[in-house]
Amino acid sequence: SIIYRQHGFPCPLVRWHFHKEYELHLLVATSGKVFVGDYIGNFNPGSLFLTGPNLPHNWISQMQSGQSVNKRDMLVNFTNELFDQGHQVFSELRSLAPLLDRARYGIEFRCAKTIAQASVSMQRIADSQGISRLGHFLILMESLAACEDYHLLSGTAAAQDADEHAVERTNRAVDYIFAHYARELSLEEVAAYLGMKPTYFSRVFKQATGRCFVEFVNRLRISKSCELLADGDRPVTDVCFESGFNNISNFNRRFQQ
């Protein structure tokens, strides 16, 4: 009924992708950037997300070159069928419908008590099998459905159909942008890296991510600036340039947007 996975970073499973299953995802180590649909934000240890079917997502840790962790992610995948068919037998499962509907846009849970309970439940899921595992999962889902402190993430609910080559190409583009967004970065440079014409790359990138190239890069830079501003007392000018903006007026305008 459910599939449990855990993995470290770097890992082949860490990539921009989407699938038909829901994904309940707990980060237990490192900090970095989260991409869900057209949303770009930050994650830290204890960040908890639920993504719906075919909603693109990725979590990229900000670590020094050569660093790695053995266990970064604990996650559960499950499909619509589990609840669509299950509630015909167990009427109590209908109470989860609003949660699953919200998950189409991606959810980040903010309640510290809920996250602490989820961490315990995820470990119980990891340590069990069979009916016990399913029981721990349903208890966890009930607590998430009752949580009122959450944030909906994406403005779009699902990716358009794409073949495996298109998904891999988008993953390479996102990885390249993430590695270089703190300096001047052009659409033409990324297109050349992928061996694509700029106009074609622009079209397929927006179709895949829900944002044009410039808006995607600016969102990533603003997310970085929020991280830096929350982290200390450094001057706004330093935050501006460290986030990848080349002048303070452009930074102010983008930040206000």
C-alpha positions, 0 to 999 in steps of 0.5 A: 500500500505504501513504499518507504525510502530513505537516502543520503546526499548526494544520491541519484534519487535527488533530481528534478522529477515528478511521478503519479504517487503522493510523496510525504518527505521529511528532511533530517539533515542539511539545509538547502533549496526546495523546488515544488512546482513553480515554488522555490524556497528553503529547507532545513533539518525537520522540514516536512513536505507533502507533494501530490501526483505529477507535481515536480519537486526536488531538494538540493542541499547546500554543501561543500564540494566533496561533502556527503551525508548518509541519511538526509531524507525519509519519505513515503510514496502512496497512490490515489488508489489507496484512499479512493478505494479504501474509503469505500470500505473504511469511511474514516479515510474520507476525512483525509480528502481535504489534505490530499486535495491540498497536496496537489499544490504541495504543502509545507507543514510548519507546526513544531509539534506536528513535525516532531510527531511525524519524525517519530511516526516516520521512524516507526514506519521505517522499523515496521512492516505489514499492517503495523507499517500501514497503521503508523502511516494512517496515524501520521496522515490523520495528524497531518490532516488536523494540522492548521499551520501549513503553507501551500507552495505551488501556483500550479497543480501538476506538470504537463506530460513529458518524456524521460528525456525532457525530465532529465534535460530539465533536471540538468538545467535546474542543477546548472542554474543552482550551481551558478545563480550567484553570479551573472547567468544568462539563458544563452549560457544554460542553453549552450550547456544543454546543447539547445537553441536559446528560444527552444530552451526558453519554451521548454524550460517554462513549460516544465517549471511553470516559470520563465528562465529570468523569473526562475533565477530571480526567485532562486536569488530572492530565496537565497537573500531571505536565507541570508537576511534571516541568518544574521545582521549583514548589510543589505548591500552584501546580501544583494551581491551575495545572492547574485544580483548585480545592483541594489535597485534591481534587488529591491525591486525583485524583493518587493515583488 
